[in-house]
């Protein structure tokens, strides 16, 4: 009897084309399912390939009596209840390496835009027809000390790219040590507060990191900094970031992720901060596209195929 595979959301055509050639599975692809459609199809599903549309909760898993594996196409798994999976003995696999190169390039691009003052220069020229050259003198990457929090797949890739551009790269990771070398300096968090010009986040959203970057955290930096976030939006307090920009303790920001996506149901305080950030000339806002490239989508598809293949061979079925 074929294994029943459910894919929800959109994927590179390679993934679907490859699955059609597998004779030991049957699969259904639901690009934009409603919750009711998802619940109905989960009743027959053995392997579920997903991205981030639906939180995987104990109540949802009640609709999946035959589910044995979830493959998260991507890196973040904060929307998946891992305790519930463990209780049901459901395996969780992910593909955190697939978009690391894309995210690293995005960080470099965002940093170039911030350091070279492209955003405010563009804003004043387009919105006010103001030719302000000397007012927007920038900084070279090699002159900056850049701090990274997190040295996983994306953090490490980003660190080495920045080092190749000549920056001084300092990295703090609470759960790793001994990773310094090749010009990357492992430091305690206090060193980041003392020395960096730019801070880039590369950590998951957990109970520990929820709104970790708040007013208290930002007030500890000795220098005015720029902040780049390609991790999860819930790590940063939007009101705290807006206040830091207003006070001048932050000179620029690039945000690719937000507490709610799309950010249309924010709290009143977050909504006020969001409006301020949208209109600030030194803030780059993008709709969670840092890891989204043609190449990363292909790698993600290949990684999902590898994860599914590995699972099927580790746990053979009749």
N, C-alpha and C positions, 0 to 999 in steps of 0.2 A: 504494500500500500504506500503510495507516494507521501512524502512529507509535505504538509500544507504550510506554505510561506506567505505571509502577509506583508506587503510594503505599503506604508502610508507616507504621503507627501511626495515631493518630486526628486528625481535622480537622473544622473547621466544616462543617456540611451544605452551605453555599454552594459550597464547593470541588467537592464531588462532583456537586452538581446542575449546576453550570456545565460540568464536564467531560463530562457525559452529552450535552450539547448540541453539543459540538465534533465535527464530522463527520470531521475529518482525523486523529483519534487513536483508539486503543483503550486502555482503561485497566483495571487491576486494583487493587483496594484490599485490603490485608492489614492489618487493625487490630492483630493480635497474632501476627505470624508467628514460627515457629520458625526457627532458622538454616537448617535443611534446606529449609523452604518458601521462604525468601528466596533461597537458592542456586538452587533450581529455577526460580523465576520470573525471576531476573536473566538467565537464558540468552536470554530473548527481549526484554529491556528496552532501549529507546532512551533514555528519560528516567526518572530515579528521583527521586521526591519523598520526603524523609525528615526525621525529627527527630533523636533522639539515641539510639535504642535500640541500634543496631549500630555498632561502629567500622568505618569503611571502610578496609580494609587491602589491600595488594597481593594477598594470597591470596584475599580475597573478590572482588576485581575480576576474578580469573581466571574466575569464573563468569559474567561479563558481557561477552561478546565484542562486543556491538553497542551498548554504553552510550556515549552521547555527551554527556550532561549530567546533573549531580546538582544538585537544587535543595534546599538546606537551609532548611526551614521554621523560621526562627528566626535567632539571631545567632551563637552559638558554633560554630566549625568545628574545634575541637581534636581531635575524634574522627575527622576525615577526613584521610587521608594525601595531602597536596597534591602531594607529589613523585610519588607513584604516579599521580595523576590527570594530571599534566603529561606523564609518560612515555607515557601512553595517549591523550593529547590529549583528555581529558574535561574539559568546562567545568564550573566550580563557581560556582553562584549562591546568594545567600542573601537574607534579608529582615530585616536588623538593625533597621530602623526600626519594624517592625510593633508591637513591644511596648514601645517606649521610654516612652510615656506611662504605661503600667501600672506599669512598674518605678519610674518617678519618683514616682508616687503612693504606691507601697509604701514607698519610702524615707522619704517625708514621714510616712506613718502610723507606721512603725517608730520614727522619730525622736520623734514626739509621745509614743508609748508609753514610750520610754526617758526623755525629758526630764521628763515629768510623773510619772515614777515609777509609772506604772500597773501595770507588771508585778509589782514587789514588793508594792505595796499590795493588788493582787488576790490574790497568793499568800497573804499573811498573813491576809487576811480570809476567803478560801475554805478554806485548809488548816488554819488555827489559830484561826479565829473571833476574830482580834485586830484591834481597831479602833484603828489606828495612823495618826492624821492628821498630826500635826506631824513624825513620823518620816519622812514621805514628801513633804516639800515639794519641788516640782519647779522646773524652769527654763523660762522662755519661750524660744521659738525665736529671737526677735529679740535675745536676750542672748548667743547662742552664736556662736562662730566655727567654721564647718564646712568641713572640707577634703575635697575630692574628688580621687581619682586616676583620671584618664581623662576625656577630654572628647569622647567619641564621641556616638552617638545618645542613649544613656541618660544618660551623664554630663552632657551639655549640657542635656538636658531637666530633669534633676534639679536642676542648678545654678540654672536660672532659676526653678523652683518655689520653691526654698529662699530665693532672693533676694526673691521676692514676699512671703514671710513675714517679711522683715526681718532675716534672718540675714546675717552677714558670710560670704561664700563665697569660699574660696581654692581654686584648682584647679592641680594639677600633671599634665602630660602629657608624657612623655619624647619623644613622636614628633610633637607639634604645638606650634606657637607662634603668637603674634599673635592669639589668640582672646579675649583679655580685653576687657571692655567691658560696658556696661549693668549695672554693679555687680559683675560677675564679675572677680576679680583672678587673673591668671596668676602663679604663684609657683614657685620651685624647691622640690624635695622638702624641703630643710632648713627652709624656712619653715613647712611643715606640722608638722614635729617641734617647732618652737618655739611655735606659736601656736594650734593647733586644740583644740577641745573634743570634736569628733566627727569621725571619719574614715569616709568611704563609698567603697567600691571599685567601679570601673566599667571594668575591664580584662579582656582575654581571658586564658585559661590558656595559657601558652607555657612553653618550657624556661626562659626567663628569669624568669617569674613563679611557677613551681612552688614552693610553700612560701616565697614571698618574705616574707610577713608572719610572721616567726618571732620568737623571743625577743629577738634582737639588734635587729630592727626596732622592736618594741614598746617596748624599753627606751629608745629615743631621744626619746620624747615628754617635753616639759617639764611638761605638765599631765596629770592623769588624764583619759582619753578614753573615749568610747563608740565601738564599732566596728560598722559595718553592711556586710554583704557580700551583694550580689545578683548578683555576677559568677559566678565558679566556685569551688567549695569547695576545690579543690587549691591555691589561692593562699595560704590561711591554714593555718598549723600549729595543729591543734586542741590539742595539748599545750601549746604556747606561749600560746595564748589562755586556756586553763584556768589556767595558772600566773599569768598577768597578773591574772586575776580574783581568784585566791586572795591575791595580793600586794597587791591594791587599786590597781594602776596603771591598770586599766580599770574603769570604773564601770557599764558595761552593754554588751550586745552583741545584735545581731540578725543571725541567719544564715538565709539562704534556700537556700543551696547547700552541698554537703558533698563531701569527697574521693571518697566512693563513694556512689552513689544507687541505691536506698535505702542508708542507712549501716549495713548489717548485716554487712558483711565487712571491717570496719576492722582495722588492725593492733592489736596488744595495747595499745600506748601511746595510739593514737587512740581505742580503745574505752574506756579508762579516762577519757580527757578527755571523750569523748562523754557518758558517764554523769554526770560532774560537771556538764557544761553543761546537760544535761536537767533536773537538779535545782536549778539555780541560779535564785533568784527574779528576778534582773535580766537574764535571757537570754531572748530571743525566738527560737524555732526554728520554721521553717515548711518544708514539703516542696516547695521549688522552685516556689512559686506567685506570685512577685512579678510576673512578666510574663503571668500566666494570668488573663485576664478575658474576659468575653463579647465585649467590644469588640475586644480585641487578637486574639482568635481569628478574628474576622471580618476584621480588617485583614490578618492573616497569610494567610488564604485568598485574599484579593484580591491580595496581593502575590505569592503563589505563582502565581496565574493570570497576572499580568502578566509575571513572569519566564519562565514557560513560553511565553506568547504571543510575547514578545520573542525567545526562542531559536528558536522555530519559524520566525519570519519572517527571522531573520538567517541561519539555516542551513536553507533549504528542502529538502524531501525529496520524492522522487517519490510 
